[in-house]
Amino acid sequence: MTQSLNHYEKLLSRSHSNYLAQISIEMTDANNQINNVLSRMTALGTVLLPMNVITGTFGRRLTGPRSAACADGEGQVFGG
């Protein structure tokens, strides 16, 4: 009886170690996938953000260096 219990205890301790190793491998795979997605999103943001700033800044309806609302000199086009 005690031999059987010892055998099952060893078996369970080995399976527990294997289970923890499998979880570690799966977590590593998940982290690698997340890193790949975040690197793609960073590259996309690096391209799209300057384009958004440029089109947002120069896409306004301006008659010249100052807008019509700032013709009296109270504000500026950038930051005004």
N, C-alpha and C positions, 0 to 999 in steps of 0.2 A: 504494500500500500504506500509506504513512504517512498519507495523507488519510483512508483508511478507519479506521485506528487512532485518529486524532484525533477522527473523528466518533463512534466507539464510546465513547471516553473521555468526551466531552462528554455523550453520551446516558446513560452510567452515572452520571456525577456528578449529573446532573439527577434521575435516578430515585432516587438515594440521598437527595437532599434531600427529594424528595417522600415517600419512605418514612419518613424521620425526622419529617416534618410529620404524616403520617398516624398514626404511633405517638403523637405528642404529643397529637393530638386524641382518640385512643382512651383515653389515660391520663386526660385531663381529664374525659371522660365517665364513666369508672370512678370517679374521685374524687368527682364529683357524685353518683353513685348511692350511694356509701358514705356521703357526708355526709347524704343523705336518710334512709337507713336508721338511721344513728346518731342523727339528730334525733328520729325516731319512737321509737327505743328510750329516749332520754332522757326524752321526754314520758311514755311509759308508766311508766318507773321513778319519775318524779316523782309520778305518781298512785298507784302501787301501794306504794311504800315506806312512806309515812306510814300507809296503811291496814294494812299488815302490822305496823308497830310498835304501832299502837293496838289491833288485835285480839290481838296477842301479849301485850301488857301487861295489858289488861283482860279477856282471855279465860281467865285462871286461875281456879281454884276457890278463892275467898276467902270467909271468913265475915265479914269486916269489914275494917278498915284493916290488920290483920295476919293472916297466914295461921295455920292451926292449928299448924304446926311452929314458928312464931315467937311463940307465946303467952306464953312465959316472958320475952320482951323481948330476946332475944339478936340478933335480926336484923330487918331491915325488909323490907317488900314490894318496894320499888324498890331494887335494888342490894345486896340482902342475900342 
